[in-house]
Amino acid sequence: MKKQNYSYIGITFVLLVFGIIFIPKIISRIQGDQIVDMDRHNLEHAAQKDLDLATIGPAPEFQLTNQRGELLSSASLNGQIYVVEFFFTTCPSVCPIMTQNLLKVQSAFADEPGLSLISITINPTFDTPEVLSDYAKKYGITHPNWHLLTGEQDKIYAIANKGFNLYVGPGAAIDGGFEHSGFFALVDDQGMIRSRFDQYGNPIIYYDGLEAHQVSKLINDISVLLKEKS
């Protein structure tokens, strides 16, 4: 019995020594990781009003018709900062989310004449100016520079796929019959596509129109470009 008691005492002593030596180091490492995570979180969500934006390249030229039946060209947007998306009015999933997120941009810059929002349909056969006008009313699109554009399908697909390198196309297996990216493109007043850099120093190129935190970054970066312009 005494030998067994000595064994328990010995094990207890070893555990106690282990705890004294190693537990503080483990706690220190955990705290260090927490500090790193907190720093990353702060960098991700900090207000970055004056950050530098990457210049990706020139936005493609276009001339299309808006929801009021007016011709709008990329040339007429010279001197304007604008955001471009591709959508279609009968889209059951992605587009309503993108529209709701662009409404946040509309709200943030309701009185800003130097900003335009450009929504280009990828189903122009159905999305006539009248249909686009109804869509605008349905979602509360009121900014005078928010243009919902339609035109010839082959030209629109070229603008998206070749000009912006944002895929659009028919998709029989997709709800709504068309597929497209959920990204927003930001274009400055010189007609250049702009974006912020990621944490590794690479340009993100486009902003995810489905993610609220990306839309917040877009709003911030529009402010940066407006400041550059002024």
Backbone torsions as a table, in degrees:
resi	resn	phi	psi	omega
1	MET	NA	-38.7	-179.7
2	LYS	-65.1	-38.9	178.7
3	LYS	-62.2	-38.8	179.5
4	GLN	-65.5	-41.0	178.6
5	ASN	-62.7	-41.2	178.4
6	TYR	-62.6	-34.7	178.4
7	SER	-64.5	-45.8	178.9
8	TYR	-60.7	-42.4	-179.9
9	ILE	-63.4	-40.7	179.8
10	GLY	-64.1	-44.0	178.7
11	ILE	-63.0	-43.0	179.7
12	THR	-61.2	-41.4	179.7
13	PHE	-63.5	-42.9	179.3
14	VAL	-62.0	-45.7	179.2
15	LEU	-61.7	-38.8	180.0
16	LEU	-64.6	-44.7	178.8
17	VAL	-63.2	-42.9	178.2
18	PHE	-58.2	-44.6	-179.3
19	GLY	-62.9	-42.2	-178.4
20	ILE	-64.8	-38.7	-174.8
21	ILE	-81.9	-45.9	-166.0
22	PHE	-100.7	-30.6	-176.1
23	ILE	-61.4	-43.4	176.9
24	PRO	-58.1	-36.2	178.9
25	LYS	-67.2	-40.7	178.7
26	ILE	-62.9	-45.1	179.4
27	ILE	-60.8	-41.7	179.8
28	SER	-61.2	-41.7	-179.7
29	ARG	-66.4	-41.5	178.5
30	ILE	-61.8	-45.5	179.0
31	GLN	-61.9	-37.6	177.5
32	GLY	-61.3	-43.3	178.1
33	ASP	-64.1	-38.5	178.8
34	GLN	-63.3	-39.7	179.3
35	ILE	-62.9	-42.7	177.7
36	VAL	-60.0	-46.1	-179.5
37	ASP	-62.0	-40.9	179.1
38	MET	-64.2	-40.9	178.5
39	ASP	-62.7	-43.3	179.0
40	ARG	-62.3	-41.2	179.7
41	HIS	-62.4	-44.4	-179.1
42	ASN	-64.5	-39.7	177.8
43	LEU	-64.7	-36.6	-176.7
44	GLU	-69.6	-36.5	-171.5
45	HIS	-108.9	0.0	-179.9
46	ALA	-66.5	146.9	174.9
47	ALA	-71.2	123.0	-175.3
48	GLN	-119.3	71.7	-173.6
49	LYS	-68.0	-29.8	-171.1
50	ASP	-116.2	24.6	-179.0
51	LEU	-71.7	155.1	176.4
52	ASP	-81.6	141.5	179.6
53	LEU	-110.3	143.7	177.6
54	ALA	-74.9	148.8	171.7
55	THR	-104.4	116.6	-173.7
56	ILE	-86.6	-44.1	-177.4
57	GLY	156.7	177.2	-176.7
58	PRO	-71.9	141.1	172.6
59	ALA	-74.5	150.7	-178.7
60	PRO	-71.1	155.4	175.1
61	GLU	-81.0	150.4	176.7
62	PHE	-158.0	161.0	170.6
63	GLN	-145.4	114.9	-175.5
64	LEU	-136.7	178.0	-176.4
65	THR	-111.7	133.4	-177.5
66	ASN	-91.8	-176.5	-175.3
67	GLN	-67.7	-12.0	176.8
68	ARG	-99.7	6.2	179.7
69	GLY	79.6	14.9	-178.4
70	GLU	-98.3	141.7	174.1
71	LEU	-73.2	135.8	176.4
72	LEU	-132.0	128.0	179.6
73	SER	-116.4	159.8	175.3
74	SER	-62.1	-31.8	179.0
75	ALA	-63.1	-34.6	-180.0
76	SER	-71.8	-11.2	178.7
77	LEU	-94.9	1.8	176.1
78	ASN	-57.1	132.2	-176.6
79	GLY	89.4	-7.4	178.1
80	GLN	-104.6	145.9	165.4
81	ILE	-90.7	136.2	-179.9
82	TYR	-145.0	155.6	178.5
83	VAL	-113.2	135.1	-178.3
84	VAL	-117.2	136.3	170.3
85	GLU	-136.0	160.2	173.6
86	PHE	-118.1	133.0	-172.2
87	PHE	-154.0	-178.7	165.8
88	PHE	-153.4	149.1	-166.9
89	THR	-68.9	-24.3	-179.3
90	THR	-96.0	8.8	178.2
91	CYS	-61.4	126.0	-174.6
92	PRO	-91.4	-6.5	-170.2
93	SER	-131.7	-72.6	-171.3
94	VAL	-71.0	-45.3	-171.6
95	CYS	-61.1	-43.6	178.6
96	PRO	-59.0	-35.7	177.8
97	ILE	-67.1	-43.9	179.2
98	MET	-62.6	-41.3	179.0
99	THR	-63.1	-44.2	178.8
100	GLN	-61.1	-37.1	179.0
101	ASN	-73.0	-34.0	174.1
102	LEU	-69.3	-27.2	174.7
103	LEU	-62.9	-30.6	174.8
104	LYS	-65.3	-38.2	176.7
105	VAL	-66.4	-43.7	177.0
106	GLN	-56.5	-44.9	-179.1
107	SER	-65.1	-38.9	-178.3
108	ALA	-68.7	-26.7	-175.6
109	PHE	-128.5	40.8	-175.0
110	ALA	-59.1	-33.7	-176.4
111	ASP	-108.8	23.6	-176.5
112	GLU	-103.3	105.2	-179.3
113	PRO	-74.4	-13.4	-177.4
114	GLY	-86.9	6.2	-179.3
115	LEU	-121.5	136.7	173.0
116	SER	-123.7	148.1	174.7
117	LEU	-115.3	128.4	-173.1
118	ILE	-120.9	112.2	178.0
119	SER	-112.3	113.8	-174.9
120	ILE	-107.5	121.1	-179.5
121	THR	-72.4	144.8	174.4
122	ILE	-103.9	6.4	174.8
123	ASN	-126.4	63.3	-172.5
124	PRO	-67.1	-21.9	178.2
125	THR	-61.5	-40.2	178.8
126	PHE	-89.5	-39.9	-173.4
127	ASP	-84.4	79.0	175.1
128	THR	-76.9	168.8	175.9
129	PRO	-54.1	-37.1	179.8
130	GLU	-65.6	-43.1	178.8
131	VAL	-65.1	-41.1	178.2
132	LEU	-64.8	-36.8	177.5
133	SER	-64.1	-41.5	177.6
134	ASP	-64.3	-39.0	178.4
135	TYR	-63.0	-42.3	179.0
136	ALA	-61.0	-42.5	179.1
137	LYS	-66.5	-40.7	-178.7
138	LYS	-59.8	-39.7	-174.5
139	TYR	-98.7	0.9	178.9
140	GLY	75.6	35.3	176.7
141	ILE	-80.3	109.2	-173.0
142	THR	-123.5	-14.8	-179.3
143	HIS	-61.1	126.9	-176.9
144	PRO	-61.6	-20.7	-179.8
145	ASN	-102.3	17.0	173.6
146	TRP	-94.3	108.6	-175.5
147	HIS	-107.8	122.8	172.5
148	LEU	-97.6	116.6	-166.6
149	LEU	-112.1	144.2	175.0
150	THR	-135.0	167.7	-178.6
151	GLY	173.8	-152.1	179.2
152	GLU	-78.8	133.9	-172.7
153	GLN	-60.6	-43.1	-177.3
154	ASP	-64.0	-35.6	178.0
155	LYS	-69.4	-40.7	178.8
156	ILE	-63.8	-42.8	-179.8
157	TYR	-64.9	-34.6	177.1
158	ALA	-68.1	-39.8	177.6
159	ILE	-59.0	-44.4	-177.8
160	ALA	-73.9	-57.4	-170.4
161	ASN	-72.5	-39.3	-177.7
162	LYS	-98.4	-41.2	-175.6
163	GLY	-73.4	-52.6	-179.3
164	PHE	-98.3	-10.2	-175.8
165	ASN	59.0	37.2	174.9
166	LEU	-113.3	116.0	-171.7
167	TYR	-68.2	132.9	167.4
168	VAL	-137.4	153.0	178.5
169	GLY	172.4	169.7	176.5
170	PRO	-68.2	147.4	178.2
171	GLY	-147.0	92.7	-175.4
172	ALA	-60.0	-31.3	-177.8
173	ALA	-87.6	-1.6	-177.4
174	ILE	-98.6	140.4	175.4
175	ASP	-57.4	127.5	-179.3
176	GLY	96.5	-17.7	174.4
177	GLY	86.9	1.5	178.5
178	PHE	-138.3	152.0	174.7
179	GLU	-126.8	148.1	-177.9
180	HIS	-161.7	164.7	177.8
181	SER	-77.1	163.1	177.4
182	GLY	-105.6	31.2	-174.7
183	PHE	-99.8	152.3	170.7
184	PHE	-106.1	137.1	173.9
185	ALA	-103.5	136.2	178.8
186	LEU	-108.0	125.2	-176.9
187	VAL	-121.1	134.1	-177.7
188	ASP	-87.1	-177.5	-174.1
189	ASP	-72.9	-6.2	175.2
190	GLN	-101.6	7.6	179.3
191	GLY	79.2	20.3	-179.5
192	MET	-103.9	136.5	175.1
193	ILE	-72.1	131.1	-177.1
194	ARG	-126.1	156.1	174.4
195	SER	-160.3	166.0	173.7
196	ARG	-84.5	172.8	176.6
197	PHE	-97.4	151.2	174.0
198	ASP	-84.0	-175.9	-175.1
199	GLN	-68.0	-12.7	179.2
200	TYR	-99.6	3.3	178.7
201	GLY	87.7	12.2	178.8
202	ASN	-101.9	140.4	177.8
203	PRO	-66.0	138.2	178.2
204	ILE	-77.1	-17.3	178.0
205	ILE	72.1	-58.6	-179.6
206	TYR	-128.4	163.1	-177.5
207	TYR	-106.9	132.3	-178.8
208	ASP	-70.5	112.7	-176.7
209	GLY	-75.8	-1.3	180.0
210	LEU	-102.4	-7.9	-174.8
211	GLU	-111.2	123.5	-176.4
212	ALA	-60.0	-39.4	-177.6
213	HIS	-69.0	-29.8	176.3
214	GLN	-71.5	-35.9	177.8
215	VAL	-66.7	-37.3	175.8
216	SER	-61.9	-40.0	176.6
217	LYS	-65.0	-40.2	178.1
218	LEU	-60.1	-45.3	179.4
219	ILE	-60.3	-43.6	177.6
220	ASN	-60.7	-43.0	-174.4
221	ASP	-74.3	-28.2	170.8
222	ILE	-61.8	-42.9	177.9
223	SER	-60.6	-38.8	177.9
224	VAL	-61.0	-45.4	-179.0
225	LEU	-68.1	-37.1	176.9
226	LEU	-63.6	-37.0	177.8
227	LYS	-67.9	-41.1	176.5
228	GLU	-60.0	-40.8	-177.2
229	LYS	-65.0	-39.2	-177.7
230	SER	-78.8	NA	NA
